[in-house]
Every structure is written in C-alpha cells, then in structure tokens.
C-alpha cells in the first residue's frame, strides 16, 4: 500500500509540473496517460482490457482542469490513453469525454 501511495504522489507531481511550466508549452500539447505498475495491472486484468480495475478519478478530475486550461489558452490538445492507466483505455476515454463534455 505504501508503494501505491508513492506512485499516486508521483502522478500528482505531474500536475505541479504543469503549473510550473504551462506558459512554456507550444502546440500541439500531448498528454499521455499510462499506468505505473504494468505487471500488476496485467495480472489484475488477465490481459483483457474491457474493465476499469484501477479507477483514477482524482487524476482524471485534475486532467480535466489541465485540458480545460489549455483549451481556454487556445492550445491544441491530444490525450493518449494506455490500457495500463486504469485497465481499459476505451472506458477511460469515455470517462474523459464525459468530463470534458465532448460528444
């Protein structure tokens, strides 16, 4: 559990880096969401990627804020989602689209 807390803290550190360097970004801005424990999530999903097994809703809410900020500042933004992020890239993409109100 302690290593999981460290990984979550590392993920949140990315958002701090964004705040520090956001005025230096140029187009396009590409955000890649990938998992931090590839072996662990592959074991939990049995390499069947149709279910979210590691919800990361707090990070997705922070992502929503970052993407909205970038869009308000007229940046072109791409979000790339890996299955290892939550266990199912298509389902994570649907969550992101709902948060960003994208059809």
GIZI-V570272 format. One record per helix or strand of 3 or more residues. SS is the DSSP state (@ for helix, = for strand). FROM is the first residue (numbers start at 1). TO is the last residue. Records with the same first field share a line. If there is no record, write none. Layout:
SS=FROM-TO, FROM-TO
//
This chain:
@=2-24, 38-45, 57-72, 89-100
==29-33, 77-81
//
